[in-house]
Amino acid sequence: MRASCLVVWVAVVVALVVVGTHHGCLAFDCETHSLADATRMLQTQRCQELEVTHSATVGGTLDSATLDAFVAALAENRDVRKVELADNAFGDEGVQKVMGALLQRELDLYSLELEHNDITDAGLEAVVEFLRKSSALRKLKLGHNALTDAGASLLAEALPNQLHELDLSFNNIGDAGLLSLLHAASTTMLRELELEHNAVTDQGAAAAASLLLESDDSLRELDLDYNHLHADGLAALADCQQQRTDRGHRIHIKIKTGDGDFSKKQPRRYRSVKRSNVAAGWDEQRVKQWVSEIHPQFRKYGALMTANAVNGDVLAGLTDIDLQTMGVDNAMHRRRLLAEIRRLTSYDEL
């Protein structure tokens, strides 16, 4: 009797699995570094989360036919809810195609990541069109692109009410863009706004602090690390954070700075006291290896480092002009290199 019951139970479980698979109840996380592979996954698997990164060739180009096939498969897909397409060299034209495909789908996304894709304000318009339609998106990541105040204003005008996290780090957004986004955030559910490594100044920081004090919005974290901030801007943001905390509406404002040129009048808790260069002591070959590992497209730059006798100490001080002189002609590649170099240097704060 027990044996027959066990057989029946196993048969029921198997049947449920088969039915679940047939009706799409079983979903997969699909990850690849190839758009062609991603196309096959979208056509043959029930991908709930799709991650396609570093798909561009070593030369930095993207095959148009491969992209078009991927876009067609994405448009027809009925399962994906999270799309991560970081570091694919889409450019404005490519991202317009991708967003066009997402607009055609009936199922909305809850997360969209488009970092490191050379997107400018012009290409961002396609993303904004998608935002106007979306009613489920919770996370949007657009870091490491080429967005300015104009792009930030476009995003602010279409900021979905339900969006919780917006990442715009490593762009070229200044005071006007920051204020546009904060005005929009005051009427939405936005909780995290990341603007690390942008172009916000003390004037923008002071205006942002005033705006945040006037509002009891949902924002709980504002990342302004490594902008163009000095004593006055840091003090205004610190006071804002304290006042919001005192009245029970806490916000965490990140305001690290790597300038190392702080006024003596700067509040003691924000004065840099220690600087450590991770690359100190690296020889030329170690620098070459590190640069080559950043991205497949950067292997040629590793050779440039060796040709110019760049060791760890020299690496930490390289500028945009230095990189141009060495032969790094791609502006976005220089931006990426400088960002990665900055990460090698850490500042401890009191």
N, C-alpha and C positions, 0 to 999 in steps of 0.2 A: 504493500500500500504506500509506504513511504517512498519507495523507488519510483512508483508511477507518478506520485505527486511532484517529485523532484523533476521528472521528465517534463511534465506539464508546465511547471514553473519556468524551466529553461526555455521551453518553446515560446512561452509568452514574452520573455525578455528578448529573445532573438527577433520575434515579430515586431516588438516595439522599436527596436533598433532599426530594422529594415524600414518600417513605416516612417520613423523619424528622419532617416536619411532621404527617403523619397520626397518627403514634404519640406525638406530644408530645415528641420529642427536642429540638425547638427551643423555647426558652423566652425570655420577654421580661421586661424591667423596666418595670413599668407605673406611671406617675406622673401625678397629677392633683390639682386642688384642688376637685374636685366628687365627691360621693358617687354621684350619678347616673351620671357618666362612669365611675367606678370599678366600678359595677355592670355596665355594658356591657362593660367590659374583662374582668371576671371571667367573663362569659358567652360572650365571643367570642374572647378571646386566651388564650394559655397563659402567664399571668403567673407568673413564679417569684418575683419580688420586687414587692410592692405598696406604693406610697407615696401616701397620701391625707392632705394637710395643708391647714389653713386652710379647711375646707369650710363652717364655720358662716356664717350670714348676717351682715350688718353689725350687725343688732340683737342678735346673740349667741344666736340660737335655732337649733334643729336640727329640720328637718321630719321628723316621726315616720314618715310613709309612705316617704320617701326612705331613712331609716335602716333601716327594716324590709326594704325591697327589697335594700339593700346586704348586710344581715346574711344574708338568704336565699341570695344569690349566693355569699357567702363560705363558707357552710356546705356548699354543693354543689361548691365548687371543689376540684380534686384536684392542683393544681400549685404553689400558693403556699407558699414556705418561709420567706419573710421578710415581716413586716407592720409597716409604719410608719404610725401613725395619730395623729400629733402635731397638737395645736392644732385640735381639731374640736368642742370644747364638748360632749363626750358626756355628762359628768356621770356619776353612779353608775348611773342607769338605762340610759344608752346603753352604757356599758362592760360592764354585765351582759349586754346583748344580744349585743355583739360577742364576748365570751368564751364565751357559750353556743354561738355559731356555730363558734368554733374548737374547742370540745369535741366537736362533732359530726363534725368532719373526721377521716378516717383518717390523713392525712399530718400529721406533726408540724412545728413551726416550729423554725428555728435562731436566729431573732431576732424580738423583739417590742418595739415602741416605742409608748408611750402617754403621752408628755409633753404638758403643757398641756391637760388634759382635765377639770379640776375634780373629780378623783377623791378621795373621802374614804376613811376606813378601811372604811366600810360597802361601798362599791363594790369595794374591794380584795379582798373575800372571793371574788368571781368570778374574779379573776386567780389567787388562791391555789389555787382548785379546778383551774384549768388547769395550774398548776405541778405539782400532785400527779400529774397524768397524763403530763406531758411527760417524754420521755427524750432529747430532742435539743436543747433550748433552750440556747444558749450566751450570748445577750445579752438583758437585760431592762432597759428604760429607762422609769422612772416619775417622772422629774423634773418640777418645776413643777406639782405637784398640791397636795393638802391632807392629806397623810399625817402621822400622829403616831407616838408610841411604840407604840401599840396596833397600828397597821398594820405597823410594822417587825417586831413580834413575830409577827404572822401570817405574814409573809414568811419569817422565820427558821424557823418550824416546818415550812414546806413547801419550803425552799430545795433545788432540784434538785442532785444531786451533780455533774452535768456543767456547771452554769452557770459561765461564766468572768467575765462582766461584769454588775454590778448598779449602775444609776444611780438614786439617790434624791435628787439635788441639788434645792435650792429647795423643800423641804417644811418640816415642823415637827417633825422627829425629834430627840429629846434623848438624854440619857445612857443611859436604859434601852433605848431602841431600838438605839443603837449597840452596846451590849454584847450584846444578843440576837443581832444580826447577826454579830458577831465570834465568838460561841460557835458559831453554826451554820456559819460559814465554816471553822472549824477542822477540820471533818469532811467538807468538800467540796473541789471543785477551783476554788473562786472565786479569781480573780486580781486583779480590780479592784473596789473598793467606793467609789462616789462619793457623798459626803454633804456636798458643798459647799453653803453657805448653809442650814444647819439650826440646831439649838438645843443643840448639844453644849457643855458647860461644862468648866471645869478639872477638876472632880471626875470627870466621865466620861472625860476625856482621860487622867487618871492611871490609872483603872481599866482603860481600854483598853490603855494601855502595858504594864501588868502582865500582862494576858491575852496580848498579843502576844509577850511575852518567854517566857511559859510554853509557847507553841505553836510548832511548826515547820510551820505550815500552808502552803497554796499561795498565800496572799495576797501580792501583789507591789506593790500600790498602794492606798493609803488616802487619799482626798481629804477633808480636813476644812477646806478653805479657808473663811474668812469665817463661822466659827461664833462662839460666845461664849467664845473662848479668850484667856487673858492669860498672864502670865509663867510661872506654875507649870505650867499645862497644856502650854504650848509646850515648856518645858524637859523635861517628862516624855516627851513624844512624840519630841523630838530625841534624848534619851538612848536611848530604845527603838530608834529607827532605827539609831543608831550601834552599839549592842550586837548587833543582828541582823546588821548588816553585818560586824562583827568576827568573828562565828562562821560566816560564809559563808552566811547565810540572809537575803539582802538584801530590804528593803522600802522603798518610797518613800512617805513620809507628807507630804502637802501640808498646810501649816498657815499660809497667808497670813491676815492679819487686817486688816480695814479700820477697826477701832475707833480707831486713832491715839492710844490712851490706855495706852501701855505703861509698865510700871514701869522705873525706872532699873536694877533688878536683873535685868532681862530679858537673856538672852544676846545679845551684840552682833550676831550673825549674823541675828537676827530683828527687829532694831529698824528701824522705818520711817525712811527718811532723805529720801525725796522723795515728794511727792504732786502729781500733775498732773491737772487737770480738763480733759478734752477739750472740754467745752462752754463753757469760759471764753471770753468775748467774743461768744457767740451773742446775737443780738437776739431779740425776741419771735417774729418770723416764722420764724426758723430753729428755735426750740424747737417751735413749732407743727408745722412740717414733720417734724421728727424724731419727735415723739410720734405723728403721723398715720401714719408709715411703719412703726411697730412692728407694727401689725396693723390690718386693715380696721375692726375694731370700735372702734379707738381714735381714729378721725378726729374724733369728737365731743369727745374730751379735748384734742385739739390746739386747738380753739376755746376751751376752758376756760382753757388756758394763756395765750392771748392776752388773754382777758377779765380775767384776774387779773395781767396785766403780768409774767409769768414770763419772765425772760431766762436765759441760761446759768448765771450765778452763783447765781441763786435756785433754779434747777432742781436743782443739785447738792445743795442742803440741804433739799429737800422731805421731809416726814415723812408717815406714814400719816394723822395727824390733819389735816395741811395738805390732803391730797388729798380727805379726807372733806368738809372745809369748802368746798373748791372745787366739790364736787358729783359726785365719783367715788364712787358708792354701792356698786358691785360690789366686794366684798372681794378676790376673786381678781384683778380688774383692777388694784386698788391694789397688790397683791403683785407682779404682773408689772411694773407701772410702776416700782416701787421697785427691783426687781431690775435692770431695764434702766438706770435712773439710776445704780445702783452701778457698773455696767460702764463708765460714762463716766469714772470716777475710778480711776486706777491707782496702785498703791503699789510703788515700787522698794525692794528689800530688800538689805541688805549680805550 
